[in-house]
């Protein structure tokens, strides 16, 4: 390796580290602020040597007499997991039909699926609210499950179509010759081969559902309140709330971070599937 190439590689590595640190700094700042008192968190310029405390976390979990976050966390978990499972059950056969089975003008079908994501969410908020009100579905967690499923289904079909297109057709034909029907082919042949892509799709759908705020804010109240909606309740026009908000943000982000960390190998493998021939 020449000296020029050596310094070029070192420079690219250093730039990558610096970029990673820049992206990590806001998270590190949020974690540090969550362990400060409200007075220290509100100082300007910030005090890095301020004493650490768990008051923000105690307030978040209701130790100071506030509302408990567990119902909201449970609602977010139910809505995210249930909608992700529904998306996978619907997207897998649809992607199979568009990628492996002969479908005319399949690119037009995929573009139609993706075009539904181009509609601003707020444009459909009023009709959905009126529908939920007239059907007594307001403040119902299953309404969010239906909405999150419909919102994530187009991107899931788009992603899984590219993943399933890499499944060897010969393997599917061999299973069909042995007498395997479509459900068996999907569950025992296609799904194991495309598992990295399915895991990546599931993780992205889970993150989108967990982070959704607008529909949850308008369509829920007390019973079906989700974690992001619960988080906004800490922001008030009076008093100090920065440390408490940072503590709540960290706790609410942990499920997504844990899921991403647990499935990071499948996520990278799935998102890069088919990138290198």
N, C-alpha and C positions, 0 to 999 in steps of 0.2 A: 504494500500500500504506500502510495506516494505521500509526501508530507502535506501537500495541498488537500488530498482526500482525507487524511487523518484529521486535520484541523476543521474541515468541512463537517465531518461526522461528529466531532466534539462540539462544534457550534450548534448543530441541529439538536444534539442531545441536551445541551444547556438551554436552548430556546424552548424545548419541550418541557423541561423541568420548570423553567420560569413561568411558562403558560399554565402549567398545572398548579403552581403555587398561587398565581393570580386568581384562578377559579376557586381554589380552596380557601383563600383568605376570608371571603364573606361567611363561609360556614364556620371557620375557626373563630371569627369575631362573634357570631351568634352564640356559639357554645360558651365562650368566655363571658359574654354579657349575661347569659342565663344564670351564671353563678355569682353575679354581683347583686348587691342591694339596689333598690330602685333609685336611691339618691346617687350612688356611684355610677349606675348605668346611664343616668341622665346628665352627667357632667360633660362639659365641653371646654377644652379637649378631653377625650376619654382618659380615665385613669387605669393604666395597666397594672399598677401595684395595689389596687384596691383589695380589701379583704373579700374572701369567697364565702358564700352562704348558699343554702338550699331553700331560701324563702320563696324564690320564684316557682320552684317545683312543688313546694308545699301548698302555695296558693293555687297552682294549677289543679292539683288533685283534691282541692276542696278542704284543706286543713284549716283554712281561715274562715270557714263558714260559707264558702262559695259553692256553686253547683259542681257535682261530680262529673268528670269527663267520661266515665266508663260507658254510659248509655250512648253517647255520641261516637265513641271509638267502636263500640259493638255495631252500631248502625253502619258506619263506614266499612267495617269488615264484612258484614253481611251483604251490603250493596255491591261492594267491589268483587268479592269472591263469587257471588251468585251471578252477577252480570258477566264476569269473565268466563264462567263455566257455560253460560248460555251462548256467549259469542263463539266459543270453541265448538260447541255442538252444532251450531248453525254454519259456521265458516268452513269447517273441515269438508263436509260434502259439497258445499258450493265451490270451494277452491279445487276440489277433486274434479268436479265437472268442467271447470274452466281450464284446468291445466293438463288433465290426462284424457278425459273423455272428449270426443269430437263435438265442439260447440261452434256454430257459425258466428262469425263476428264477435269472438270472445273479447277482443280488445275494446269494442264498443260497450260491452257489458261492464268491463272493469272501469272504464271511464265514467259510466253512469254511476257506479258505486261510489267512486271517488268524488264525483261532482256533488254528491249530497253533503260532503264535508265543507263545500264552499259557501253554503248558506250560513250567514251569521247566526250564532246561537240565540242572540237576543231577538231576532226576527220571528222565531217560533215560540218565544216565551209566552206571549199573551194567549194564543190559541191553546197551548198545552195547559196553561193555568185555568182557562175557562172550562176545558174538558175535564180536568181534575176536580174542579169545583162542582160541576154538574153531576159528576159520577161519584162524589164523596171519596175521592182519592187523595185529597190534600192531606199532608202530614202522614203519608203512608210510605213505608220503606220500599214496598214492592213497586210503586210507581217509579222510584229512582232506579230499581233494577231493570225495568222495562226501558226507561230512557237511556240508561248507560249501555244497555245491550244494543239498542238501535243506533246510538252514537258511535260505538266502537266497531260495529259489524262491518262497515265498508272498509275501513283501514285494515281490519283483520283478514277479510277476504283478499284484499290486494296483496298483503304480505304473504299469506299462506299460499296464494297461487304461485308466486315465484319460488317458494320453498318446495311445493309439491311437484313443480315442473322438473325438479332434479331427481325425482324418484324414477328408477329404471322401469320402463314399461314392461320389460321382459319378466320382471319379478311379479308384477300384477297379473300378467297373462298366465304365468305358471300357476299362480294361486287359483285363478279362475278355471283353468284346466282341471285342477284337483277338486273342483266342485265348490270352491268358496264363493259365497254370495257377497253382495256389496257391503253389508255391515261387517262381515268378517274381514273383507279386504281392507276396509278403512281402519278397523281397530287393531288387526294383527299383522298387517303388511305395511300399509302406508304410514300409519301413526308412528310405529317404532323407527322407521327410516327417517321420517321428517321430524323426529322429536326435538332437535335443537331449534328448528324453525317454529314449532308449536310453542315451545317454552318461551322463545323471544316474543312471539305474538301475545301470549298470555300475560307476560310481565308488563308489556307496554299497555295492554288493555287495563290491567290492574292499576297501574300508575295513573292513567287517565281518569279512571273511575274514582280512585281515592282522592285525587286533587281537584275534582270538579266542585265548583262553588256556586255558580250562578243559579242553576236549577235547584240545587239543594237549599239555597238561601231563600228562594221565592216560594217553593212548593212544600217546604217542611216548616214545622213550628217547634214543638217540644218533643213529641213522640218519636219522630223520624229524623231529628236533627243529626247531621253528620259532623265529623271532627273539624273540617275546615270552617263550617258555620259556627261551631262552638268556639273556635279560635278567634273569630272576629268579635266575639262578645267581650274580649279583654281590652279592646280598643275603645276608649272612652274620651269624652271631651274634657274631663276633669281628672286630676291626679296623675300619677306616674304609673306606667304600665310596660315600659320597655323590657325590663328583665323578665317579667311574667310572660310576655308575648314570645320572647326568645326561648324560654323554657318550654312553653306550649308548642312552639314550632318544632323544636328538637324532638319532643316526645311524639308528635304527630308524624314527623318525617321518618321515625325509626322503622315502622313496618315496611315502607317502601325501600329504605336503605338496606334493611335485612333481606328482603326479597331479591333485590338487585345483587347483593353480595352472594347470596346462596346460589343464584342462577347465573352468575357472571360468565362462567364458561359456556353454558348453553346460549346465553345472550349473544356473546361475541361470535360463537360458531354459527348461530342462526342468522344473525344479521349479515355475516360474510358468506353465507351459503350461496354458491353459484357465482361468487365474485371472481374466482380464479378457475379457469377451465383447464 
